[in-house]
Amino acid sequence: MEAYDIAVIPGDGIGTAVTSAAMEVLDTVAEKHGFALERSTYDWGSERYLEAGAMMPDNGLDRIESADSIFLGAVGHPEVPDHVTLNGLLLPIRKGFDQYICKRPNKLFEGIESPLRGYKGGDVDLVVYRENTEGEYANVGGREHHGFDHETAVQSALFTRQGTERIVRSAFEAATERDGHLTSITKSNAQAHSMVFWDDIVEEVGEDFPEVEVNSLLVDRSSMDLIRRPEEFDVVVASNLFGDITTDIAAIITGSLGLAPSGNINEANDYPDMFEPVHGSAPDIVGEGVANPLASILTGAMMFEHLGDGEDAAADDLRGAVEEQLADESAPHTPDLGGDAKTVEVVSDLTDRL
């Protein structure tokens, strides 16, 4: 039996609950399809930061580099600033393992009500390719003259030809396998250097994909269009910051952050990929047993597709069970989806369906 080594980082808040729930379901699917998940769990996160002053140990990347994949729960704590959690755990892994693609699919499932009027299951189905290692999240800059009236902060975005071209090319390739439509999101009117550079590379790479229809939108226009006509979006490609904004909008219009998976991917397979739900640690519901595990479970389906040569049948089986559950009005649904079910009830029902 094929066995995959998974580095599991449950993280903070509901991260531990949804990770435990997801792993129970993923083990069921893996066994059904003839492979196993051998897990090593790491207690890295905000609790470690509060106790030891660091989100993860200095040799953290060395300890997980040999894993076949990384599975992350959620990170965040009311007593730890968000920039500490981001720069102390997530960005070191994304950048250290050159996970330059943040892939975030968003689909309105049957049985889920969108906050947008008139949309039903299947009407919205898009995937965002977000550049994940540079752009506006590059830690270039600094602060000077602390405490004085002329205190200064400088934050510079970094765009390289290699970094921009590879994410754009991956998005074009994805568009050829979907509906053949790609939307590039920028702010070229205001950022005349970085974003015009981005536009130029989209145009250059697009010459290799004449069958793909390309549309370029400013981020304010694309945000409006995601609300008023989301059905027109297929594959979206954007820089780090604009991709982050876009995916949160896309997650909400398709029902809930509790249904949104994501993967941080190095397509060259030089390092392990990392998979995580889009939602945060939700400290307001910690310990109540009502966290929606479906984003983590759908994240597991994404992980299956990237294990070995791809455990695609297992991924399809898992997604099919989730979609069947969501479409079933009598099935257990957590409060974020309008129900009153507990996490364990959702897992039990999914396991039965599988």
C-alpha positions, -999 to +999 in steps of 0.1 A: +000+000+000+013+034-009+019+056+021+024+094+021+042+113+048+020+143+058+033+171+081+003+183+100+003+217+117-031+221+134-023+257+144-046+278+166-083+281+176-106+260+156-076+248+135-071+219+158-108+208+157-112+211+119-078+194+113-087+165+135-121+162+118-107+164+083-080+138+090-107+113+102-125+117+068-093+117+048-082+085+064-115+069+054-111+079+018-074+069+016-081+034+029-110+031+005-087+039-024-057+018-013-033+043+002-024+056+037-016+089+053+013+087+078+012+119+098+037+138+119+021+165+139+038+198+149+024+221+176+036+252+159+015+284+162+004+312+185+005+292+217+041+283+210+048+320+203+033+330+236+054+304+254+087+304+235+087+336+215+085+320+181+058+304+160+080+275+150+116+264+158+146+277+139+150+244+121+113+241+113+116+240+076+144+213+078+121+191+098+092+192+073+111+195+040+111+157+034+073+154+038+051+145+008+027+173+018+019+198+046-016+202+060-023+233+080-053+241+102-057+278+109-034+304+125-043+334+147-047+344+183-063+375+199-031+382+219-008+378+189-007+405+161-016+391+127+017+403+112+035+381+137+016+350+129+019+356+091+056+363+092+064+337+118+049+307+102+029+310+069+053+332+049+085+313+060+069+281+047+055+296+015+087+314+006+111+289+020+095+261-001+089+284-031+052+277-031+046+304-056+010+294-065-018+300-041-047+281-058-081+289-044-112+273-061-146+288-053-178+270-063-215+276-053-226+242-043-261+228-047-280+234-015-260+265-005-276+299-006-254+327-020-259+362-005-263+373-041-299+372-053-308+348-081-279+324-080-282+287-075-258+257-073-233+256-102-239+292-113-206+304-098-175+283-104-141+300-105-105+294-094-080+321-084-043+318-091-027+341-066+011+349-067+023+337-034+060+346-028+066+382-038+045+412-049+030+434-022+038+408+005+075+410-001+091+422+031+110+450+015+112+483+034+113+494+070+106+520+096+128+549+107+127+578+132+105+559+157+086+582+180+093+614+162+070+635+141+088+625+109+085+588+117+086+570+083+074+537+070+084+523+036+068+492+021+079+483-014+063+457-036+086+433-055+078+419-089+103+398-108+099+386-144+104+350-133+079+353-104+052+370-125+056+349-156+054+315-139+021+323-120+006+338-152+016+308-172+001+284-147-031+304-148-032+302-186-027+265-185-055+261-160-078+281-183-071+257-212-084+229-190-115+248-179-137+272-199-109+290-217-113+324-200-087+342-179-091+374-160-060+393-149-066+417-119-043+447-115-043+484-106-023+495-136-038+530-136-023+539-103+008+515-101+024+525-134+055+504-129+047+471-112+012+466-126+020+477-161+049+452-159+024+426-149+001+435-178+030+433-203+038+398-191+002+387-193+002+399-229+035+381-237+025+348-222-010+350-238+006+348-272+013+311-263-023+305-256-043+320-285-073+298-275-077+316-241-099+347-240-081+373-217-098+401-198-078+426-177-096+444-149-086+469-123-091+455-088-119+479-079-138+470-111-132+433-106-145+435-070-177+451-083-181+425-111-176+396-087-207+408-069-229+418-098-219+391-124-197+364-108-208+338-134-185+355-159-153+345-141-135+313-148-097+315-140-084+346-122-048+355-119-036+383-095-007+395-075-004+386-038-025+414-023-052+416-050-055+378-051-060+378-013-088+404-016-104+386-045-105+352-029-123+364+002-150+380-020-153+348-040-155+327-009-184+348+006-204+349-026-202+311-029-217+307+006-192+307+034-155+309+042-162+275+058-163+260+023-132+275+009-101+254+004-066+265-008-033+251-018+002+266-017+019+249-046+054+245-060+047+231-095+083+220-100+079+196-070+112+208-055+095+211-021+064+199-004+031+218-011+010+231+018-027+229+019-049+250+042-085+262+045-090+299+037-108+306+070-091+318+101-089+305+137-123+318+147-115+324+184-152+333+191-164+297+186-134+278+200-145+249+222-182+250+211-178+221+187-196+239+158-167+247+135-174+238+099-149+211+088-158+212+051-132+237+041-105+215+056-120+184+041-122+200+006-086+212+012-077+175+017-093+168-017-069+193-032-040+177-014-050+142-028-046+156-063-010+166-056+001+134-038+025+112-059+011+111-094-022+123-081-048+105-061-075+119-083-101+092-078-099+098-040-103+135-045-133+131-067-149+107-042-144+131-014-157+161-032-187+141-044-196+131-008-193+168+003-215+180-025-241+153-018-242+162+018-246+199+011-274+193-014-293+171+012-316+193+032-319+167+059-281+164+063-263+180+093-251+215+085-231+237+109-244+272+120-224+291+093-245+272+067-278+279+085-279+247+105-273+237+141-251+206+137-219+199+155-186+192+138-187+156+147-222+151+132-210+165+099-180+141+099-201+111+109-226+118+081-198+122+055-181+090+067-214+071+062-217+085+027-182+075+018 
